[in-house]
Amino acid sequence: MKPLDRRAWFLAGAFTLIFVTFYGAASALSGLVPWRIHVDFGFEQAIPYVSAAAWVYLSMNFLLVLAPLTIGWRKMVPMFVALTLQTVLGALCFVVLPVETSFPVRADATMAFAIADTINLERNFLPSLHVAFAVTGALAFGRDRGLLPRLVVGGWALGIAASTMLIHEHHLLDVVAGAALAVGTWTFALRHETRLVRAFDVELLCYAHFYAFARRHRRYALIGLALTLQSLGRWRKRRVLRTGFAFLQVVDELLDGDRACKGVPLITSA
């Protein structure tokens, strides 16, 4: 696998970890909140329940698989930032404003619905992260493409948004809030894209070296962990320490012969 491909998969894996952590924690913590809110409109009770729509609903989960394969790691950076912001902000809303659905209890034995119902956990309704992720995916995949691809991914996102209501998983306000969250965070990420890509480029290269150091000797894993922990809360200011250590250690390994190098280390042509 090429280095850029590894970076793309790293971003996908990192977001998966962030999502599982915050989404799961929000569901657990919201259970401790003594209040519940209702966000439904009266007409929503007339929305039919369509179990087959669960398959469309689940199609959003291919997002993290498709992104590294189709858009490359650099274009994944604003997508990663937007999705992470959506997850963190959404989790805060889930805890502060736990929603109690007004749809009747669903009795459905289909496999697709069972999977969808299991991964949704409890009380994580407003905003709909399912819709937010789908809209973000459409914006990312449709970027710099022609009209037809944009229409396809836009229709896909619209279908997912509709499916959330057709399987009675979300109310209209959840859907609108999720779409608004996606547009806002995506706009923010694009506005700072150049700076974010440069920062991610440096950090990914730095931690790739940390990993290589740790494979050579376990003490470097502890050093990398220590540098990471002391950077929390001051990440950008402490970047020089992390990158400085990585650079000096690479030089040391080259001079000691512990790292393979094409040509003569530290010697350049005039």
Secondary structure as the mmCIF struct_conf table of DSSP 4:
data_model
#
loop_
_struct_conf.conf_type_id
_struct_conf.id
_struct_conf.beg_label_comp_id
_struct_conf.beg_label_asym_id
_struct_conf.beg_label_seq_id
_struct_conf.end_label_comp_id
_struct_conf.end_label_asym_id
_struct_conf.end_label_seq_id
HELX_RH_AL_P HELX_RH_AL_P1 PRO A 3 SER A 30
TURN_TY1_P TURN_TY1_P1 GLY A 31 LEU A 32
BEND BEND1 PRO A 34 PRO A 34
STRN STRN1 ILE A 37 ILE A 37
HELX_RH_3T_P HELX_RH_3T_P1 GLY A 42 ALA A 46
BEND BEND2 ILE A 47 ILE A 47
HELX_LH_PP_P HELX_LH_PP_P1 PRO A 48 TYR A 49
TURN_TY1_P TURN_TY1_P2 SER A 51 ALA A 52
HELX_RH_AL_P HELX_RH_AL_P2 ALA A 53 LEU A 58
HELX_RH_3T_P HELX_RH_3T_P2 SER A 59 PHE A 62
HELX_RH_AL_P HELX_RH_AL_P3 LEU A 63 THR A 70
TURN_TY1_P TURN_TY1_P3 ILE A 71 ILE A 71
HELX_RH_AL_P HELX_RH_AL_P4 GLY A 72 VAL A 96
BEND BEND3 LEU A 97 LEU A 97
STRN STRN2 VAL A 99 VAL A 99
BEND BEND4 PHE A 103 PHE A 103
HELX_LH_PP_P HELX_LH_PP_P2 PRO A 104 ARG A 106
HELX_RH_AL_P HELX_RH_AL_P5 MET A 111 ILE A 119
TURN_TY1_P TURN_TY1_P4 ASN A 120 ASN A 120
BEND BEND5 GLU A 122 ARG A 123
BEND BEND6 LEU A 126 PRO A 127
HELX_RH_AL_P HELX_RH_AL_P6 LEU A 129 PHE A 141
TURN_TY1_P TURN_TY1_P5 GLY A 142 ASP A 144
HELX_RH_AL_P HELX_RH_AL_P7 LEU A 147 LEU A 166
TURN_TY1_P TURN_TY1_P6 ILE A 167 HIS A 168
BEND BEND7 GLU A 169 GLU A 169
HELX_RH_AL_P HELX_RH_AL_P8 LEU A 172 ARG A 191
TURN_TY1_P TURN_TY1_P7 HIS A 192 HIS A 192
HELX_RH_AL_P HELX_RH_AL_P9 GLU A 193 ARG A 216
TURN_TY1_P TURN_TY1_P8 ARG A 218 ARG A 218
HELX_RH_AL_P HELX_RH_AL_P10 ARG A 219 SER A 231
TURN_TY1_P TURN_TY1_P9 LEU A 232 GLY A 233
TURN_TY1_P TURN_TY1_P10 TRP A 235 ARG A 238
HELX_RH_AL_P HELX_RH_AL_P11 ARG A 239 ASP A 256
TURN_TY1_P TURN_TY1_P11 GLY A 257 GLY A 257
BEND BEND8 ARG A 259 ARG A 259
BEND BEND9 LYS A 262 GLY A 263
TURN_TY1_P TURN_TY1_P12 PRO A 265 LEU A 266
#
